[in-house]
Amino acid sequence: MTATPFAEFAILLLIAAGACALFVHLRQPVLIAYIVVGIALGPAGVGWVKAHDQVALLAQIGVTVLLFIVGLKLDLHHVRHIGPVALATGLGQLAFTIAGGFALILALGKDVMTALYVAVALTFSSTIIIVKLLTDKRELDSLHGRIAVGFLIVQDLAVVLAMMAMSALRTPEAGAAASGWVVAATLAGRIVLAVFVIAVLMRWVLPRVVALMARSQELLLVFALAWGVGLAALGAWAGFSMEAGAFVAGFTLASTHFREAINARLGGVRDFLLLFFFIHLGAELDLSTLGQELWPALVLAVFVLIGNPLIVMAIMGYMGYCKRTGFLAGLTVAQISEFSIVFVAMGISLGHVDVQALGLTTLVGLITITLSTYMILYSQPLYERLAPWLGVFERQRPHRELAVDRHPPRSEESAVLVFGLGRYGSRLLRELRRQGVAVVGIDHDPEAVRELKQERLPVHYGDGENPDFVESLPLHGTRWVVVTLPLVSSTRALVHALRGAGYAGPIAVTARDEAALQELQRLDVQHIYLPFRDAAVHAAEHLVGVLTVSPPVPGAHT
């Protein structure tokens, strides 16, 4: 009996759920599980998937929603405030990877168009994966996390421009017939017209329409999907690409007050539909083709895993950042993204490249995403091993970070040292200061230090995980050290550095959950604060006291 498309979808979802559970356990992105499922169930595997048209349609909508959300996150405020380091690093990495990758792919025997497409594809890093990993590690708001997000925005803009430029060529024959100047002039004219129409819509039309739609959350979701898919179709009709149209649709809504609500509701839709894109991708791949591309994929994977981080470190070192910041930011570009695969797949639909280019890009993606995930997860131990050889990427005085604070803490100021000035650490610093305690705060985030300095608080810039910095502190005058760093590995490194520098006084640390508590109990520390549990206990004690004294009065405040 032949299975119906509905039954095939049910089987796909069940198997994909099981595969995702395994990959999450292995701390790998689930998109790799989707591709593996697609290969296993497609023609190259057991051949269970027959509803190719239905899966392909959902895959196309998934790509549309993905690009729509990318545009939705890119509001004009963020575009204006992309820092010079993010712009320089992003453009430098793009230029290096395209030039180096193009030459390397040509040396591997590929034709010019394949080399161009794959070289461009190698430049894009996965915003979704990197943001997820940095969020899990609580490093998204760190200095290197914000820099990484900055040059990821540059990459997102570049991928849309690349799609628009390549779609302007349409076919190799058309590209050969038309000169580069004609193609550029035509593309520029269409972009100018599109910018004018978009500006009119964003200024006078969309704010009123979105406000009307936002009266119902369900209506807002339907409108967002209709707007994204509609502009994607219009973009393809107007001679751009479907992906570019979807990106523009998201960008037009990015400055409205409802973009966060739209983004929150579309996140699950995106993840569900992208499942079908990667399953469709896996089902379209030929294992024999993948086998032929294994050696070139390994060469290109090494190029991405090593070359991209090195160029980021070199640029950031030249701009005055320390080697640790450059290293941690550089690791985030040590992989290619789902956009890379989407970009090459678009090249196949335009007739520019064949399926071998897609197989090569997919293999590079599988290798680099798998390895770079572990590189980011274990970035601190990796840095500690490589630090002696990374000095070449750092100036003698990394002025961009040292400019925040050129004066080390004085001994008479440091009865208490607080390392880590996030929400908990900065609040602790303020409260101790208010109660007259001689306290000094230290953080590796220049922006956090600047903001607290504006409040005239005694804070200093410094990397607590750097033993050389810890040894430079006047620890003999310090009576207590409080460590509020978010990562257990960072806390462990700082405690060891303090003891190694000869500090024998008491140390207090913070644990955010039970797992962290168990690990921190093994350290040479005298007290462990539990911010969330302590806050809950304090709130419960307050409520019990209020209820004991008098019955609650509706609307009253205590």
MARVO-219581 format. One line per 4 residues: number of its first residue (from 1); for each residue x, y, z of C-alpha. Coordinates in Angstrom, 1 decimal. Example, Ala and Ser with C-alpha at 12.3 -4.5 7.8 and 13.67 -1.06 7.14 Angstrom:
REM residues 2
1 = 12.3,-4.5,7.8 | 13.7,-1.1,7.1
END
This chain:
REM residues 558
1 = 0.0,0.0,0.0 | 1.4,3.4,-1.0 | 1.6,5.9,1.8 | -0.3,9.2,1.5
5 = 1.6,12.5,1.7 | 0.1,13.0,5.1 | 1.5,9.6,6.3 | 4.9,10.5,4.9
9 = 4.9,13.8,6.7 | 4.0,12.0,9.9 | 6.9,9.6,9.4 | 9.3,12.5,8.6
13 = 8.3,14.4,11.8 | 8.6,11.3,14.0 | 12.0,10.4,12.7 | 13.2,14.0,12.7
17 = 12.1,14.4,16.3 | 14.2,11.3,17.3 | 17.2,12.4,15.4 | 17.0,15.9,16.9
21 = 16.9,14.5,20.4 | 20.1,12.6,19.7 | 21.9,15.6,18.2 | 20.8,17.9,21.1
25 = 22.2,15.3,23.5 | 25.5,15.6,21.5 | 25.2,19.4,21.7 | 25.0,19.8,17.9
29 = 22.7,22.1,16.0 | 19.5,20.3,14.9 | 19.9,21.4,11.3 | 22.5,18.7,10.9
33 = 20.0,16.2,12.1 | 17.5,17.4,9.4 | 20.0,17.0,6.6 | 21.0,13.5,7.8
37 = 17.3,12.5,8.0 | 16.8,13.9,4.4 | 19.7,11.8,3.1 | 18.6,8.7,5.0
41 = 14.9,8.9,3.8 | 15.5,10.2,0.3 | 16.5,8.5,-2.9 | 20.1,8.1,-1.7
45 = 18.8,6.2,1.4 | 15.8,4.0,1.9 | 13.7,6.1,-0.5 | 10.7,6.6,1.8
49 = 10.0,10.2,0.8 | 7.8,10.4,-2.3 | 6.0,13.7,-1.7 | 8.8,15.7,-3.2
53 = 6.6,18.5,-4.5 | 4.9,19.1,-1.1 | 8.2,19.0,0.8 | 9.8,21.4,-1.8
57 = 7.0,23.9,-1.4 | 7.3,23.9,2.3 | 11.1,24.2,2.0 | 10.6,27.3,-0.2
61 = 8.3,28.9,2.3 | 10.8,28.1,5.0 | 13.6,29.9,3.3 | 11.2,32.9,2.8
65 = 10.4,33.0,6.5 | 14.0,32.7,7.4 | 15.1,35.7,5.3 | 12.0,37.6,6.4
69 = 13.1,37.2,10.1 | 16.6,38.3,9.2 | 15.3,41.5,7.7 | 12.9,41.9,10.7
73 = 15.9,42.0,13.1 | 17.8,44.5,11.1 | 16.1,47.8,12.0 | 17.6,51.2,11.0
77 = 18.8,51.9,14.6 | 21.1,48.8,14.4 | 22.3,49.7,10.9 | 23.4,53.1,12.1
81 = 25.2,51.7,15.1 | 27.2,49.0,13.6 | 30.6,49.8,15.1 | 33.7,50.3,13.1
85 = 35.2,47.0,14.4 | 32.1,45.1,13.2 | 32.2,46.7,9.8 | 35.9,46.4,9.3
89 = 36.0,42.8,10.6 | 32.9,41.8,8.6 | 34.1,43.3,5.3 | 37.7,42.1,5.9
93 = 36.6,38.5,6.5 | 34.3,38.6,3.5 | 37.1,39.9,1.2 | 39.7,37.4,2.6
97 = 37.4,34.4,2.3 | 36.1,35.2,-1.1 | 39.5,35.8,-2.6 | 41.3,33.0,-0.8
101 = 38.4,30.6,-1.3 | 38.0,31.4,-5.0 | 41.7,30.7,-5.7 | 41.7,27.5,-3.6
105 = 38.6,26.2,-5.4 | 40.0,26.9,-8.8 | 43.2,25.0,-7.7 | 40.9,22.1,-6.8
109 = 39.8,21.9,-10.5 | 36.4,23.6,-10.3 | 35.1,25.9,-13.0 | 34.9,29.7,-12.5
113 = 31.2,29.9,-11.7 | 31.3,27.1,-9.2 | 34.4,28.7,-7.6 | 32.6,32.0,-7.4
117 = 29.4,30.6,-5.8 | 31.2,28.3,-3.3 | 33.7,31.0,-2.4 | 30.9,33.4,-1.6
121 = 29.1,30.7,0.3 | 32.1,30.1,2.5 | 31.9,33.7,3.8 | 28.6,33.3,5.6
125 = 28.4,32.2,9.2 | 25.2,31.0,10.9 | 23.6,33.8,12.9 | 21.0,31.3,14.3
129 = 23.7,28.8,15.6 | 26.1,31.5,16.9 | 23.4,33.5,18.7 | 22.1,30.3,20.2
133 = 25.5,29.1,21.4 | 26.4,32.5,22.8 | 23.1,32.8,24.6 | 23.5,29.3,26.1
137 = 27.0,30.4,27.4 | 25.6,33.7,28.6 | 28.2,35.5,26.4 | 25.8,37.3,24.0
141 = 26.2,40.6,25.9 | 30.0,40.2,26.4 | 32.4,42.3,24.4 | 33.3,39.5,21.9
145 = 29.6,38.5,21.7 | 28.5,42.0,20.7 | 31.3,42.3,18.1 | 30.4,38.9,16.7
149 = 26.7,39.9,16.3 | 27.9,43.1,14.6 | 29.8,41.4,11.9 | 27.1,38.8,11.5
153 = 24.8,41.7,10.6 | 27.3,42.7,8.0 | 27.3,39.1,6.6 | 23.5,39.1,6.5
157 = 23.5,42.2,4.4 | 26.2,40.8,2.2 | 24.2,37.5,1.5 | 21.2,39.5,0.4
161 = 23.3,41.7,-1.9 | 25.0,38.6,-3.3 | 21.7,36.9,-4.0 | 20.5,40.0,-5.8
165 = 23.7,40.4,-7.8 | 23.7,36.7,-8.9 | 20.0,36.6,-9.7 | 20.6,39.6,-12.0
169 = 22.8,37.3,-14.2 | 20.0,34.7,-14.5 | 21.9,32.2,-16.7 | 25.5,31.7,-17.7
173 = 24.6,32.6,-21.3 | 22.9,35.8,-20.3 | 25.8,36.7,-18.0 | 28.2,36.1,-20.9
177 = 26.1,38.2,-23.3 | 25.7,41.2,-21.0 | 28.7,43.2,-19.8 | 29.4,43.6,-16.2
181 = 28.6,47.3,-16.5 | 25.1,46.6,-18.0 | 24.3,44.2,-15.3 | 25.5,46.6,-12.6
185 = 23.6,49.5,-14.0 | 20.4,47.5,-14.3 | 20.7,46.2,-10.8 | 21.5,49.7,-9.5
189 = 18.4,51.1,-11.2 | 16.1,48.4,-9.8 | 17.6,48.9,-6.3 | 17.0,52.7,-6.4
193 = 13.4,52.2,-7.5 | 12.9,49.5,-4.8 | 14.5,51.8,-2.1 | 12.1,54.6,-3.1
197 = 9.0,52.4,-2.9 | 10.2,50.9,0.4 | 10.8,54.3,1.9 | 7.3,55.5,1.0
201 = 5.8,52.3,2.5 | 7.8,52.5,5.7 | 7.1,56.2,6.2 | 3.4,56.5,5.4
205 = 1.7,53.2,4.8 | 3.0,50.2,6.9 | 2.9,51.8,10.4 | -0.8,52.4,10.1
209 = -1.5,49.0,8.5 | 0.5,47.1,11.1 | -1.1,49.0,14.0 | -4.5,48.0,12.6
213 = -3.5,44.3,12.2 | -1.9,44.3,15.7 | -5.4,44.5,17.3 | -5.4,40.7,17.0
217 = -2.2,38.6,17.6 | -3.5,36.0,15.2 | -4.2,38.6,12.5 | -0.7,40.1,13.0
221 = 0.9,36.7,12.4 | -1.2,36.0,9.3 | -0.4,39.5,7.9 | 3.3,39.0,8.6
225 = 3.4,35.7,6.7 | 1.3,37.2,3.9 | 3.5,40.2,3.6 | 6.7,38.2,3.6
229 = 5.6,35.6,1.1 | 3.9,38.3,-1.1 | 7.0,40.4,-1.3 | 9.1,37.3,-2.0
233 = 7.0,36.5,-5.0 | 7.1,40.1,-6.1 | 10.8,40.2,-5.7 | 11.2,37.2,-8.0
237 = 8.8,38.7,-10.5 | 10.7,42.1,-10.5 | 14.0,40.4,-11.4 | 15.5,40.2,-7.9
241 = 15.4,36.9,-6.0 | 12.6,35.5,-3.9 | 15.1,35.6,-0.9 | 15.8,39.3,-1.4
245 = 12.1,40.0,-1.6 | 11.5,38.2,1.7 | 14.4,40.1,3.4 | 13.1,43.4,2.2
249 = 9.6,42.5,3.6 | 11.1,41.9,7.0 | 13.2,45.0,6.9 | 10.1,47.2,6.1
253 = 8.6,46.0,9.4 | 11.8,46.2,11.5 | 11.2,49.8,12.6 | 7.6,49.2,13.8
257 = 6.7,48.8,17.5 | 5.4,45.3,16.8 | 8.6,43.6,15.3 | 9.3,41.8,18.6
261 = 5.8,40.3,18.7 | 6.1,39.3,15.1 | 9.5,37.8,15.6 | 8.4,35.8,18.6
265 = 5.4,34.3,16.8 | 7.3,33.5,13.6 | 10.3,31.8,15.4 | 8.5,28.5,15.8
269 = 7.1,28.7,12.2 | 10.6,29.3,10.9 | 12.1,26.3,12.7 | 9.3,24.0,11.6
273 = 9.5,25.0,7.9 | 13.3,25.0,7.8 | 13.0,21.3,8.9 | 11.5,20.6,5.4
277 = 14.2,22.7,3.7 | 17.0,20.7,5.1 | 15.2,17.4,4.6 | 14.5,18.4,1.0
281 = 18.2,19.3,0.7 | 19.3,16.0,2.0 | 16.9,14.1,-0.2 | 18.2,15.9,-3.3
285 = 21.8,15.0,-2.5 | 23.4,12.0,-4.3 | 25.8,10.0,-2.1 | 28.1,9.3,-5.0
289 = 28.3,13.0,-5.6 | 29.1,13.6,-2.0 | 31.8,10.9,-2.1 | 33.5,12.7,-5.1
293 = 33.5,16.0,-3.2 | 34.8,14.6,0.1 | 38.5,15.6,-0.5 | 37.7,19.2,-1.7
297 = 35.3,19.6,1.2 | 37.9,18.6,3.7 | 40.4,21.2,2.2 | 37.8,23.9,2.3
301 = 36.6,23.0,5.8 | 40.2,23.4,7.1 | 40.3,26.8,5.2 | 37.1,28.0,7.0
305 = 37.9,26.5,10.4 | 41.4,28.1,10.5 | 41.5,30.9,8.0 | 38.4,32.8,9.0
309 = 39.3,33.0,12.7 | 42.8,34.1,11.8 | 41.7,37.0,9.6 | 39.2,38.1,12.3
313 = 42.0,38.0,14.9 | 44.4,39.9,12.7 | 41.9,42.7,12.0 | 40.8,43.0,15.6
317 = 44.4,42.9,16.8 | 45.3,45.7,14.4 | 42.3,47.7,15.7 | 43.6,47.5,19.2
321 = 41.8,44.6,20.8 | 43.5,42.0,23.0 | 44.2,38.5,21.7 | 41.5,36.8,23.9
325 = 38.7,39.1,22.5 | 39.9,38.5,19.0 | 40.2,34.7,19.5 | 36.7,34.3,21.0
329 = 35.1,36.5,18.3 | 37.0,34.7,15.6 | 35.7,31.3,16.6 | 32.2,32.5,15.7
333 = 33.1,32.6,11.9 | 34.7,29.1,11.9 | 31.7,27.6,10.0 | 29.4,28.2,7.1
337 = 25.7,28.7,7.5 | 22.3,27.7,6.2 | 22.5,30.8,4.0 | 25.5,29.3,2.3
341 = 23.4,26.3,1.2 | 20.4,28.5,0.3 | 22.7,30.7,-1.8 | 24.2,27.7,-3.8
345 = 20.7,26.2,-4.2 | 19.6,29.4,-5.7 | 22.5,29.2,-8.2 | 21.2,25.7,-9.3
349 = 17.7,27.2,-9.9 | 19.3,30.0,-12.0 | 21.3,27.5,-14.0 | 24.7,28.9,-12.8
353 = 26.0,25.7,-11.1 | 25.2,22.1,-10.8 | 24.3,19.8,-7.9 | 27.9,19.0,-7.3
357 = 28.5,22.6,-6.0 | 25.6,22.1,-3.6 | 27.0,18.7,-2.4 | 30.4,20.3,-1.9
361 = 28.9,23.3,0.1 | 26.7,20.9,2.2 | 29.7,18.7,3.1 | 31.7,21.8,4.1
365 = 28.7,23.0,6.2 | 28.3,19.6,7.9 | 32.0,19.5,8.8 | 32.5,23.1,9.9
369 = 29.2,23.4,11.9 | 29.9,20.2,13.8 | 33.5,21.1,14.7 | 33.0,24.8,15.3
373 = 30.1,24.1,17.7 | 32.5,22.3,20.0 | 35.2,25.0,19.4 | 32.7,27.7,20.7
377 = 31.4,25.6,23.6 | 35.0,24.9,24.8 | 36.5,28.2,23.8 | 38.1,29.0,27.1
381 = 40.1,25.7,27.5 | 41.0,26.1,23.8 | 42.2,29.6,24.3 | 44.3,28.6,27.4
385 = 46.1,26.0,25.3 | 46.7,28.3,22.3 | 47.4,31.6,24.2 | 51.2,31.4,24.1
389 = 51.1,31.4,20.3 | 48.4,34.1,19.8 | 50.6,37.1,20.9 | 51.3,37.9,17.2
393 = 47.7,39.0,16.9 | 47.9,41.5,19.7 | 49.6,44.9,19.9 | 52.0,45.6,22.7
397 = 49.3,47.9,24.1 | 45.7,46.9,22.9 | 44.6,50.5,23.1 | 40.9,50.0,22.3
401 = 40.5,48.0,25.5 | 43.1,49.7,27.6 | 41.6,53.1,26.8 | 38.7,52.2,29.1
405 = 40.9,52.2,32.1 | 44.6,53.0,32.3 | 44.9,52.9,36.1 | 44.9,49.7,38.2
409 = 42.9,49.6,41.4 | 44.7,51.1,44.4 | 45.2,49.0,47.5 | 43.3,51.3,49.8
413 = 40.2,51.1,47.5 | 40.0,47.3,47.4 | 38.7,46.0,50.7 | 36.2,44.1,48.5
417 = 36.8,43.2,44.8 | 33.8,42.3,42.7 | 34.6,40.5,39.4 | 31.8,40.6,36.9
421 = 29.6,43.7,36.6 | 26.4,42.2,35.1 | 23.0,42.8,36.6 | 23.9,41.0,39.8
425 = 27.5,42.2,40.2 | 26.7,45.9,39.4 | 23.8,45.9,41.9 | 26.0,44.3,44.5
429 = 28.6,47.0,43.9 | 26.1,49.8,44.2 | 24.7,48.4,47.4 | 28.1,47.9,49.1
433 = 29.1,51.4,48.0 | 25.9,52.8,49.5 | 26.6,51.1,52.8 | 30.1,52.6,52.9
437 = 32.1,49.5,52.0 | 35.4,50.2,50.2 | 34.6,48.2,47.1 | 36.1,48.0,43.6
441 = 34.4,46.4,40.5 | 36.3,44.8,37.6 | 34.8,43.7,34.3 | 36.1,42.7,30.9
445 = 33.3,44.6,29.1 | 34.4,48.1,28.2 | 30.8,49.4,27.8 | 29.7,48.1,31.2
449 = 32.8,49.8,32.7 | 32.0,53.1,30.9 | 28.4,53.1,32.1 | 29.3,52.5,35.7
453 = 32.1,55.1,35.6 | 29.4,57.6,34.5 | 27.8,56.9,37.9 | 31.1,57.7,39.6
457 = 31.5,54.2,40.8 | 35.0,52.7,41.4 | 35.2,50.3,38.5 | 38.1,49.2,36.3
461 = 38.5,47.3,33.1 | 40.4,43.9,33.3 | 40.2,40.3,32.3 | 39.9,38.2,35.4
465 = 40.7,35.0,33.5 | 44.1,36.4,32.6 | 46.7,35.4,35.3 | 49.0,38.3,34.3
469 = 46.2,40.8,35.1 | 45.3,39.1,38.4 | 48.9,39.1,39.5 | 49.1,42.9,38.8
473 = 46.3,43.6,41.4 | 47.2,44.8,44.9 | 45.6,41.8,46.5 | 47.4,42.2,49.8
477 = 44.9,45.0,50.7 | 41.8,43.0,49.7 | 39.7,41.4,52.5 | 37.1,39.7,50.3
481 = 36.8,38.8,46.6 | 33.3,38.2,45.1 | 33.1,36.5,41.7 | 29.8,36.9,39.7
485 = 31.0,35.6,36.4 | 28.2,33.7,34.5 | 30.3,30.7,33.4 | 31.6,28.1,35.8
489 = 34.8,27.7,33.7 | 35.5,31.4,33.9 | 34.9,31.3,37.7 | 37.2,28.3,38.1
493 = 40.0,30.0,36.1 | 39.7,33.2,38.1 | 39.8,31.4,41.5 | 42.9,29.5,40.4
497 = 44.5,32.7,39.2 | 43.8,34.4,42.5 | 45.3,31.5,44.5 | 48.3,31.4,42.1
501 = 48.9,35.1,42.7 | 49.2,34.5,46.4 | 45.7,35.7,47.5 | 44.8,33.6,50.6
505 = 41.7,35.5,51.7 | 38.1,34.5,51.4 | 36.4,34.2,48.0 | 32.7,34.2,47.4
509 = 31.2,33.0,44.0 | 27.7,32.9,42.5 | 25.9,29.8,41.2 | 22.9,30.2,38.9
513 = 21.6,26.6,39.1 | 22.2,23.4,41.0 | 24.6,22.0,38.4 | 26.8,25.1,38.8
517 = 26.5,24.8,42.6 | 27.9,21.2,42.5 | 30.9,22.2,40.4 | 31.7,25.3,42.4
521 = 31.6,23.4,45.7 | 34.8,21.6,44.6 | 36.7,25.0,44.4 | 38.7,26.6,47.2
525 = 36.0,29.2,48.0 | 34.4,30.2,51.3 | 30.9,31.1,50.2 | 28.5,30.5,47.3
529 = 25.7,32.9,46.7 | 22.6,31.6,44.9 | 21.0,34.8,43.4 | 17.7,33.2,42.2
533 = 17.1,31.0,45.2 | 18.1,33.8,47.7 | 15.7,36.2,45.9 | 12.9,33.7,46.1
537 = 13.6,33.1,49.8 | 13.6,36.8,50.5 | 10.3,37.3,48.6 | 8.7,34.4,50.5
541 = 9.9,35.8,53.9 | 8.5,39.2,52.9 | 5.1,37.7,52.0 | 4.9,35.6,55.1
545 = 5.6,38.7,57.2 | 3.0,40.8,55.5 | 0.4,38.0,55.8 | 1.2,37.4,59.4
549 = 0.9,41.1,60.4 | -2.4,41.8,58.6 | -4.6,40.3,55.9 | -3.9,41.5,52.4
553 = -5.8,44.6,51.2 | -6.6,44.6,47.4 | -4.7,47.3,45.6 | -2.5,48.2,48.6
557 = 1.3,48.4,48.3 | 3.9,47.5,50.9
END
